[in-house]
Amino acid sequence: MRAPQPSLLGSLREGLSILRRHPALTLGLTVLAMLLSQLGPALELAAKAEPSLLFQSLFGAVGLLPLEMYFFPRFQARLDAELLNPPKNQLAIWTRTFDERWLLTFGVRMIVSVMVGVGMVLFIVPGVILLTIFGWAPMRILLRGDSLMDAFRWSQAAMARHWPRVVQAVLAMVMVLLVYQAASGYALERLLPNLDPQFGADAWLRLKHPAFWILGFTGGFLNLWLTATLLALFHRLEAAVQAPGPR
């Protein structure tokens, strides 16, 4: 009888431990996230966009693009080199390795995001399946230098064997995110009870009210923790894939 495989939930706690390795860098990236979160309403004002939750989401995503495109992947590449010093991301040359891979990594992330987005439109389930199968491909390219097809094959093979434990850990991360969103929404309702639920806060209010700066800071830290936790989860999945199977 096969022994049950260990849970991957420890990656959530490990994500915090990873952040504690670099308190100054963690604080700097969190402050940067706070500043970039305010770029969204500034762009709305510059574009003279009408109040709309759609425009808020669109301009907000544009404002945070530098984090998702460059700073967070760079943070992952650095931590991966420090923690494991793997042959494909050696600590001595990690900056050069990252510079060679980050743009392709971002492109593949966009491809996966589009595939998942189309799948989500098609009754949600196909999008979840695509994300489950191919979600690790960008990280394999960034940290291990895989080609596009090799990254897709590795992600598919890894998830075919270990998807229940990975999904369990990801759902726990989603629960943390949902709790944060519920708490931040409750706080805004108490601080700004007259907000229109259809249009939300206008751009100028989001720029000048301290509550939105605080939410930008806490949300930035949460995103950084998710970034570190995904790295920890990737390391555990990688170790599980490399471990010899039962005889």
Secondary structure as UniProt FT lines:
FT   HELIX           10..20
FT   HELIX           23..37
FT   HELIX           39..47
FT   HELIX           53..66
FT   HELIX           67..71
FT   HELIX           72..84
FT   HELIX           87..89
FT   HELIX           91..93
FT   HELIX           94..121
FT   TURN            122..123
FT   HELIX           125..134
FT   TURN            135..136
FT   HELIX           137..144
FT   HELIX           148..191
FT   TURN            193..194
FT   TURN            197..199
FT   HELIX           203..208
FT   HELIX           210..242
//
